[in-house]
């Protein structure tokens, strides 16, 4: 039997050990815009929607205290005079994986809320534009002097008189002035 070179055997054992090792705890997994899998120990960027995040650390959330008051009570207490005067309060950056995860979830919820508000505002703007266009058409019809008919509750067609025409014309002009750019 031939002896194999030591470096190939060592390389094979090393690759086997790396392949059999469990993934690192606290690892995130998501798909990027091009569909590739991304693995990281940091949360995905805010541009990645929640439905593309495949895995986030679960163990860190269990290790964090559920009650923030209990966490504050367990922290060492010290008065302001115990601290150096040049020390400023550090920004409240997430320190644990659970804090990072909560911050990430909060950013995602805020982003979803902003998207919802933006969508509602766009719908309102479309509806206002549609109403303005209809009002402009009605104004044009009223100003043209052509006979205008309307249907009564009984289903009869009646022509609009001059007094009603002037009332509707004033109401349409007022509405256009208040809600639309004439």
PEURNOR-V568177 format. One record per helix or strand of 3 or more residues. SS is the DSSP state (H for helix, E for strand). FROM is the first residue (numbers start at 1). TO is the last residue. If there is no record, write none. Layout:
ss->SS from->FROM to->TO
ss->SS from->FROM to->TO
//
This chain:
ss->H from->6 to->20
ss->E from->28 to->31
ss->E from->37 to->40
ss->H from->50 to->52
ss->E from->53 to->55
ss->H from->59 to->63
ss->H from->68 to->74
ss->H from->97 to->144
ss->E from->149 to->151
ss->E from->157 to->159
ss->H from->162 to->179
//
